[in-house]
Amino acid sequence: MIVPSEPELGEQQQCHDCRDWYPLDDEFWYRNPKRRCGFSHICIACFCERYRTPEFRQKEAARHQTDEYRRKSRERMRERRAEKRVAA
């Protein structure tokens, strides 16, 4: 939700996590062109707190490991199919 506020602050937006109000600028918000206002829905401080935790990093590492395994598996299957075609 964006509200116009005092002229020196400009428009403000409320963070969905901490519920604090901050001015709409790059100091408090990451850019997000998909949103109408052009900024993220959570402030930079909450974003860092949420996504820079060890738990999040572990999940990301596991996801990347799974993606890499799937990619290699697809390549192995393609090679096996190609070998079968050549042998037949």
Buried (B, 14 or more C-beta within 10 A) or exposed (E): EEEEEEEEEEEBBBBEBEEEBBBBEEEBBEEEEEEEEEBBBBBBBBBEEEEEEEEEEEEEEEEEEEEEEEEEEEEEEEEEEEEEEEEE
